[in-house]
Every structure is written in structure tokens, then in C-alpha cells.
Amino acid sequence: MDAMEEELKCPVCGSLFKEPIILPCSHNVCLACARNIIVQTPEGETPPQNRCSSDYDYLDMDKMSMYSETDSGYGSYTPCLKSPNGVRVFPPALLHRHCSITCPLCHRSVSLEERGLRGFQRNRLLEAIVSRYQQSRAASVKCQLCDRNPVDATVMCEQCDVFYCSPCQQRCHPSRGPLAKHRLLPPAPAQAGTAQPAGASARKQVTCVDHEAENYSMYCVSCKTPVCYQCLEEGKHGKHDVKPLAAMWKQHKCQLSQALNGVSDKAKEAKEFLVQLKNLLQQIQENGVEFEACLVAQCDSLIEALTRQKAKLLTKVTKEKESKLKTVKDQITHCTMKLRQTTGMMEFCLEVIKENDPSGFLQISDALIKRVVVSQEQWVKGALEPKVCPEFALTVNTDPLMQSILQLDFTQNKAETSTVPPAPLLQLEKCCMRNNSATLAWRITTVQALPVEGYVLELDDGNSGPYREVYVGKETICTVDGLHFNSSYNARVKAYNSAGVGAYSKVVVLKTSDVAWFTFDPTSAHRDIVLSNENQTVTCNSYDDRVVLGTAAFSKGVHYWELSVDRYDNHPDPAFGVARINTMKDMMLGKDDKAWAMYVDNNRSWFMHNNSHTNRAEGGITKGSTVGILLDLTKHTLTFFINKQQHGPVAFENLEGVFMPAVSLNRNVQVTLITGLEVPKSIM
């Protein structure tokens, strides 16, 4: 019933209808309220907007029968009033004034005839419904805020729509502050003793407004109003379409029922929609919490990844620092040793000069002069220069990352999957293998609504293992170096843009060379090293041993290469073997912990690693000899050969990691590198 109450309230006074009348627009107002909203103006004038009741002449008020208490029985009015809804009230019009009434809901104006408000029909049906509603509300209403044993309510707040007992009203709804303007009403709009019995108005016969002695018996379809027989006889509705009242009553009831069925279906849909909206509220709440947790997890993951990367970068800085410190310390040791040798020689020479024996002096002078000249040559330009600088040649460009962080935002989910790039097409005619390097090229076959932002090239580990990213960027061609020899790799590529990542291309198989082809590497060689013959022949311009590495790097498989001795003067002891890329380049190979070598002269040889000499073996080299190196990373061993014959036992075992071919020599030796060799069957 509470939802229906708004239908039973007058739009002017805001209270339940009292003696409601029907306006021509089909809206209803109380009879008393209708009197208050009448507008009167003299003929030809516009209705006044702000005139007071004192401006009107009340001498002729008794001339208007429509406001006469004896004629209408409606009672008098109170001039200069204002409704609770803000509708301005004017006093009644005089006979010579024009009278009209404006509907407070649709604002449609209608002129009053001589009958005045009596010309409007009284809505007895609405009046009966209001009466029944008042009866239902007249029963005892309990306070809605009492915690236990609710007592009878004494007031109801019209704005809050809550019933209060006196204590709860004083406590929860005081008549002050923002609640002072709320309208408090009795809990029952009407007294039970004065309310009409249910259905009394329905049983009472309704008489004609124009002929009070006649009951309504017919219905004028043209005027849409009930009429009596006398109305028909007077001719007012003589030519209109008139039908029996009972038949029209049943017909309109049927029409209303049918219309209610449609409204009922819509109301049912509205209730279901409200349930859906309430469920939507809960889903939004739950999804919001879940999405917030997911966002926090994603941000925490980014922070964790950044922390891990920071630790890696700090480790690199630490390694670079330690490498610089070790280089400087080694240079200090080396320079100190040379300085001690030079100082001792100088002191010895000074003592020799002090001797007065010419023959004895001449016996050793030539040798001393050569030693001094050689010692002077050791201090060539650059020998007294630091090998490293104090600055760190490490740069971290955080600008792109910072820009990405600042641009981090939510992206709209794309409903169309066609915006994701298609699988790229590998261009096999442009793909090639060279030694242990692979070059791949690809292209996109169709034009997309969203452009491709980049590509991801992936290779497996050469042993049918998991794929790993080897290139991410915008280019459509890429060369991958440092692959294992005699291995097969699977390669694939995919494209991505702002809509997402596309599908992979077809897999292409890459086969590296069976044997290793490489040369000496001029970029990592000591500055005293001299290369020729397309970097396959090496010698040195210093009497000290200098190191040069090969361009290949091995971490798996079996590899064999040889070095041919082109020149061998004054019985030097060159060293042959393998090393890490960061081995010392200014001393004999094998003196540090990053090289494994065999150094050999014309009579014998030794194995050396970390300045430890082992396994002396008889037999040496001369001009025209060949030295073979067998690196077996399947067995993790290193073996040496002279003139195709194994020289000594297996030199080193338990080799793990990445190794590069290496040689150390001085100016008395020249060798040529021979690669692309298969392992001799006699060795296998």
C-alpha cells in the first residue's frame, strides 16, 4: 500500500485526496485546493502573478453562485494562500472577470464555465479508494526503531517514511537542525471512527451532476462521460454515440485488465532487472576487489623484477670493479718485478764500470750492452701506461623504462581478434647458415588495422629443449651468433602490437656447420700481436710472450684444430691451448687461472694452468711442425698432439663452460691456424 500512497496524494496540498474532482486533463485535485489555484483576470487582461487579495473587490462575492454556500454546498475559501507545493493562490473572480484553472501536473489551463467548479465531476471512485486506504492505515502502527518490544508509533516523518514512538522521535529525529523542515504526521491519516465503511461509496448510487434527481444510466462515448436519460432528452448528447453504462463499465474494466497484464509483465521484468542490478553491484564489488589485488600483484611483480635486475647490475659492477682491481694489481706486480730486474742490472752495470780491469771488462761488456738494450726495449711506449682507467664504462639508460612506467595505464580490451598481428612468414630464400651463425628474415603477409610494433624471435637450445627469446625488436631480419657447431636448432617468430601477441610462424630448422671454421681475433689480441693472411697467421713484435684468441667459442661438442709452425728462431717456448675471453694477454698462456695450455720448446714440453707446470714430456717442435689441439666437451678433456701424434697424457679434465682457441708467442715464432678439420680417426 505504501507504493500506492503517492497515487492517492493531491499534487497541490501533498495530503491524501479530500473530495477529489477530475480536471479535463484527467488529473485530480482536492476541491478545496481547486478553489485556491483559480486564476482570475478582467476580460482581455493577462492573469496577475503577484497581486494580493486586497486588490480585489469583495462586495460582489455573493453574486457568484459557484462559490455560494447555499448553491454549491462546498463551503467558503480562504484568500491569499499558498500550497505546500508552492502553487500560488488567488481570491475568487468576480462576474465580470475571466476565470481559469491550471493543472499543477501538466500545466494545462481550462476556463471555468458559469457552473464553476461544479462543472467538474467528483472522482467518487478515488474517494472510495482513499477511504479504504485510510482504514487500512488506521490500525495500530508500531515504532520501526524500537529494538525490543516495539510500542505504538505516535508520528510518521513524511520525508523519511519512518514511524517513530515519542522516545525514538526525540532521540533519532529531533525537530532541529537539518531535520527541522521534515513534516511529522500522525501514524494514521484518518480516524477509524469517521472513515467510511469499505465499499460504501461503491454501493451508493451516483446521481447526475446536472440532474441531481437522476442516476447515471448511459455513457456518452463522444464526451467520455456518464449521462442520465434527462441529458439525452434535452438533446445535449442526442447526436452522440451513447451506450449502456453497465456494458461500457464491463468493457473498460476488461480493457484496463488487459492493460494491467502488460504493465504487470513489465513490472515483473523491472523486478527481475532490479535483482540483476543488485547482483551487478555485488559482482562489481567482488571484481573490483579482485582486480585491485591483481593490479597490486602485477605492480609487485614489476618491483620484484626491477629489484632482481638491480641485483644483477650491481653484481656486474662488482665484477667490473674486481676485474679492474686485479688488472691493476697484476700490472703492479709485473712492473715491480721488471723494475727490480732493471734496477739490479743497473746496479751491477755500475759496479762493472767501476772496475779498472780492461780485459775483464771487455769479456762481459758486449753481453751487458745487449742486456741493457733489451731491457730498454721492454720499457716501450705503453708499458708504463695503466691498462685500465678508473672510470667504469658501464651505462644504464633508464629513460625508456621510466617513460614506460609513466605511460603505464589500462588498455581497452579489444573485442576484435583481427587486430592482433597474424603469424609472420619466414622468408626461407633469405635465411642462411654460416659456420655457427644463423641469419633469419621474415615478413607480415597482410595489412592490419593496428600496425605491428615489434617481433619476438625464439630458438630452442639445439637439443630439442625449451624455446628462449634471442631477439625482440622492430627489424625483420636478425643474425644469431655463437651457436653450437654440429647442432640443429628450431626457430620461430611472432609479432605483437597494442592489441596483443599474434600466433607463431611455422618452425624452421637451422643446422650449424659440422666442423668449426674460425680465425684469430684482432679485436681481443694484445697490441704487440701481428696478424696476416686474413687473420690466420700470427707473430709478435715483442720479446715477451703475448696472447691472441680465436673467433670461435665452444661449450659443447668435439673440436680439433692445428697450428703450423712457419718460423722458429732461438728456441723460444710458445704455448698452445684454450682460454676464457678475459684471460691475461701480456704473459705466457696458462699463467693465470683462465687458460689451459701446453708450452713447448725444441726439446720438451709442459702443461700449465694457473702458473702450475705439470707432466713434462720429451720432444719438441721446429720449423714445419704442427701442433694439434683436441677439445672434447663431451668428455670435458683437453689433449695435445705434435705432428699428428698424441703428446703426453690427457692434459686437462673436468673442463666446464665456454672456451676459445688461444696461442701465446714472441717475436721468434710465427704460426698459421688450420681449422675446419675433422677429428682424425686415429685419435678417435
Salt bridges, closest charged atoms under 4 A:
GLU5 OE2 - LYS9 NZ 3.69
GLU5 OE1 - ARG137 NH1 2.98
GLU6 OE2 - LYS9 NZ 3.79
GLU19 OE2 - ARG122 NH2 3.94
ASP60 OD1 - LYS63 NZ 3.11
GLU127 OE2 - ARG122 NH2 2.63
ASP152 OD1 - LYS142 NZ 2.89
GLU158 OE2 - LYS9 NZ 3.45
GLU158 OE1 - ARG183 NH1 3.57
ASP210 OD1 - ARG115 NE 3.66
GLU212 OE2 - ARG118 NH2 3.96
GLU234 OE2 - HIS211 NE2 2.79
GLU269 OE1 - LYS266 NZ 3.90
GLU304 OE2 - ARG308 NH1 3.23
ASP330 OD2 - LYS326 NZ 2.96
GLU351 OE2 - LYS354 NZ 3.42
GLU458 OE1 - ARG492 NE 2.96
GLU458 OE2 - LYS494 NZ 3.93
ASP514 OD1 - LYS511 NZ 2.84
ASP528 OD2 - HIS526 ND1 3.65
ASP528 OD2 - ARG546 NE 2.82
ASP544 OD2 - LYS338 NZ 3.23
ASP544 OD2 - ARG546 NH2 3.90
GLU562 OE2 - LYS644 NZ 2.61
ASP569 OD2 - ARG567 NH1 3.45
ASP586 OD2 - LYS387 NZ 1.70
ASP593 OD1 - LYS594 NZ 3.38
ASP601 OD2 - ARG604 NH1 3.79
GLU618 OE2 - ARG616 NH2 3.42
GLU656 OE2 - HIS636 ND1 3.46
